[in-house]
């Protein structure tokens, strides 16, 4: 598998200094498809204090698990605020049915959890309803409208507003002429974390990934070359899928996509000392492709990539091709 240009989302810092788990929305425009939300790992605004000694990353369509080992080599304890921004949700082009939201929760759409040295972390949560650069949370709260724009409760609350309040909401840019919500929900989990001088700290987190997909693949067809390039699909897979699409004896395939932001690993004091990625395709008959060098098959469904003293330069996008019976 060769490295190719990957799609990526902007990183949003919560505080300074800050550790942040970065997520960003990846849009998709296709019939019968669902877009995924790219999720990423711990990052740090550049400084000379904390280094990432190792990162152990596991990705499947059911779970993302990451285990980090950090070392504060500054000679003195450092306490910083750690943050996990959820993907932004909402806006004028947002349609709930077109985006994969794995957990039906107002604030934690990925079911995110964290352990520090094996113990659960109690996090604070901050939510804002943004219209452009303006925070309209106070207006929504005062008028009993939930901030969670992706839940039916928000639509129902808007429908109950009196005419003058609906007009005011429209003037503020919170709803359109049809009463559909337009604000962007911005959610950040955060906590204070002490990194003792000279003692490693292990931080683990896991969540359910946002898995995009479409009911059939264009891989191997002349009109769909972008997907093959984006996921570094090799010729054997292209030929196999193309044969099945042209009426061969093989199965048809559906696509799934999982994105993960890797480039934030370049923000630490030093390169990542020991990086290990495991991608699990879930079933032996599923095909998988992603861009990376030195990838080895380690089991019936698993692939591994390892790096030493590594600074990621591009993000990770993984393509899963699942066979199905076209009949």
Secondary structure, DSSP 8 states (H G I E B T S, - for coil): --------------SSSEEEEEEEE-----TTEEB-EEEEEEEE-S-SSEEEEEEEEEE-SS-EEEEEEEEE-SSS-EEEEEEEE---EESTT--GGGB---S--SS-TT--EEEETTEE---EEEEEEEETTEE-HHHHHHTT--S-TTSHHHHHHHHHS-HHHHHHHHHTTSB-TT--B--EEEEEEEEEEEE-BT--EEEEEEE----EEESS--TTSTT--HHHHHTT--HHHHHHHHHHHTT-SS-EEEEEEEEEE-GGGGGSSS-EEEEEEEEE-SSTT-EEEE--SS-EE-SSSEEEEEEEEE---S-EEEEEEEEE---
